[in-house]
């Protein structure tokens, strides 16, 4: 059976590496995007089931890449789970505006990852 693919776009090493390990434990293949500028290209090539984006230090660039993902008819269907720093309401609003389906604080994503994935994969 083929493992579903999740792509990660993250800057902060600690939450990113922990997320990779947890996704692999759940049976996902995981790859990382090189940066916001190559996100759409990576998604077109790899065809992921999910995308995780860390809207932290480079929030503007990452959100711009998420908007490009939404505008491309070949990638607009990919559900995005955005992680944001705790106590950052402006990051939440920006991530939602950019097209993230689920926005969660980086402090809780690992504890409730399966529920967040389920929410992201629900068809509207």
C-alpha positions in Angstrom: 0.0 0.0 0.0 1.3 3.5 -0.9 1.9 5.9 2.0 0.2 9.3 1.8 2.5 12.2 1.3 2.7 15.3 3.5 4.9 18.2 2.5 6.3 20.5 5.2 7.3 24.1 4.8 8.9 25.3 8.0 11.6 27.5 9.4 11.7 26.6 13.1 13.7 23.4 13.5 12.2 22.1 16.7 8.5 22.0 15.8 9.3 21.0 12.3 11.4 18.0 13.1 9.0 16.8 15.8 6.2 17.1 13.2 8.1 15.0 10.7 8.6 12.3 13.3 5.0 12.2 14.4 3.7 12.1 10.8 6.1 9.2 10.0 4.7 7.4 13.1 1.2 7.9 11.7 2.3 6.3 8.4 2.9 9.3 6.2 5.8 9.8 3.8 7.2 13.3 4.6 9.2 15.6 2.4 10.0 19.3 2.9 9.7 22.2 0.5 12.9 24.1 0.0 11.3 27.4 0.6 8.2 29.5 -0.1 9.4 30.3 -3.7 9.4 26.6 -4.7 6.2 25.5 -2.9 3.8 25.4 -5.9 6.5 23.7 -8.0 7.1 21.1 -5.3 3.4 20.4 -4.8 2.9 20.0 -8.6 5.7 17.5 -8.8 5.1 15.6 -5.6 1.2 15.7 -5.4 0.8 15.6 -1.6 -2.3 14.7 0.3 -1.5 17.5 2.9 0.6 20.5 3.3 1.9 21.8 6.6 3.1 25.4 6.7 4.9 27.1 9.6 3.7 30.7 9.5 6.4 32.0 11.9 9.4 34.1 11.1 8.8 34.3 7.3 5.0 34.6 7.6 4.6 37.0 4.7 6.6 34.9 2.2 4.9 31.7 3.3 1.4 33.2 3.1 2.2 34.6 -0.3 3.2 31.1 -1.4 0.0 29.7 0.1 -2.0 32.2 -2.0 -0.2 31.1 -5.1 -1.1 27.5 -4.2 -4.8 28.4 -3.9 -4.7 30.3 -7.2 -3.3 27.4 -9.2 -6.1 25.0 -10.4 -3.7 22.0 -10.1 -2.9 22.7 -6.5 -5.9 24.5 -5.1 -7.4 21.3 -3.7 -4.4 20.6 -1.3 -5.5 21.1 2.3 -3.2 23.3 4.3 -2.6 23.1 8.0 -0.8 26.2 9.2 1.1 26.4 12.5 1.5 29.7 14.2 3.2 30.9 17.3 1.1 31.0 20.4 -0.5 34.3 21.3 -0.3 35.5 17.7 -3.8 36.5 16.5 -2.4 38.5 13.6 -0.6 35.3 12.3 -3.9 33.4 12.5 -5.8 35.9 10.5 -3.0 36.1 7.8 -2.8 32.3 7.5 -6.6 32.0 7.1 -6.6 34.7 4.5 -3.9 33.0 2.6 -6.0 29.8 2.4 -5.0 27.6 5.3 -7.9 25.2 6.1 -6.8 24.6 9.6 -4.7 27.0 11.7 -3.2 25.7 15.0 -0.8 26.9 17.6 2.6 25.2 17.4 2.3 24.3 21.1 -0.7 21.9 20.5 -0.2 20.5 17.0 1.6 17.3 18.1 -0.9 16.4 20.8 -3.9 16.7 18.5 -2.3 16.0 15.1 -4.7 13.3 14.1 -7.8 15.5 14.8 -6.2 18.4 12.8 -5.5 16.1 9.9 -9.0 14.8 9.9 -10.4 18.3 10.0 -8.2 19.3 7.1 -9.2 16.3 5.0 -13.0 16.9 5.4 -14.6 17.9 2.1 -16.5 21.2 2.3 
